[in-house]
């Protein structure tokens, strides 16, 4: 949890939101979205332990989408379907009634998520 129980880095004036953490077999992978960017943007961090240090992995992804969730099995472990990991994100244009859930996929947990469909 690092200094003062801080798990991730604050990106400016807004706190990053709703971390989602999984173990990929060799490292922890954390997905988090930033409300300090426009549009909202997702980031991936990796660490060898839950205590960190957490390092940003790759560039921002899925701009305009937030609240990343990953398909996991009943034990909470990430699963692959047809050789890909499957994630889900929310698109929000300012009104609750307009929220939509989109599907995205990647061959690795640490990045390379497809454009949501």
N, C-alpha and C positions, 0 to 999 in steps of 0.2 A: 504494500500500500504506500510505500515511499514516505516522504516527509509529511508530517501532519496528517497521515492517512489519506493523502491525495493520490488517487489512482492514475489520473491522466492529466494532461497539460491543459490549462485554460488558454483558449485562443483569443485573447483580447478582452473585450468588455462583456462577453457572454460566456457562460459555462457550457461546455460540450454536453450533449444530452444522451441519456439512456444507453449506457454501454452494454454490449452483448459480447461475452467472452467465451471462447471455445479452445480446447486443446487439440492441436492438429497432429499429434504423435511425436513432435519434436519441440514445439514451442506453443505458448499461449497466443491467441490472436484475438484482438479486441476491435470491434466495430463501434464507431461512435459518430454522431453527427454534430456539426457546428451550427449554432444559431447566429454566429457572428459573421456569417458570410451571406451574400445574396447572389444567387439563390442558396438555400440551405445545401450544405455539402457534407458528404460522408468521408471518413478517414479510417485507415486501418493502422493499428499499432501492434507490435509483437514484443514478447518478453519470454525469457527462459523460466521465470517464476512469477507468481501472482504479485510478489513484492516489487517486481520490476528490476531494473529500469525498463520503462516502456519506450520503444523507438518507433517513430512513424515509418510505416512500411509502404513504399511507393507513393504515388501522388493521390490527390483527392479523387473520389469517384462518385458517380451517380448524383451529379449536381442537380438540384431541384427536387430531390427525393430525400426522405428521412425515415427514421424509425426502422432501420434495417433489422430483419429477423431471418434466421437461418433454419432450414429444414433439419431437424434432429430426430433421432429415434427416441423410444420411450425412456432410455437411460440418459438422454441429453447429449448423446454423441452425434456429431455431424454425420450425415449419410450422403452417399452418392447415388444418383439415379441416372442410368445410362451414361455413367462415367463423369458426371458433373455434379457439383454441389449446387443447391438451389436456395436462393434468397428471395425475400419479399420486402418491398419498400412502399412507403406511402407518398403520394403526390398530393400537395395541398396548395390551393390557389388563394387562400384567405377566407374561405367559408367552410364550415364544418360539413355542409351538405355536399361539397364538391370533392371531398377526400376520396381517393381511389387507391387500391392496392395493385401493385405491379410485380411481375415475376422477373428475376434476373438469375444468371447462372455463371459459374466459373469452374475451371478445371483444378484450381487451387483455392485454399481458404484465405491465403494472404493477398489475393488480388486478382485483377483481370476480369472483373464482373462485367457481364454484357449489358448493353443498353436495355432497360426495362421494356417488356412487352405486355 
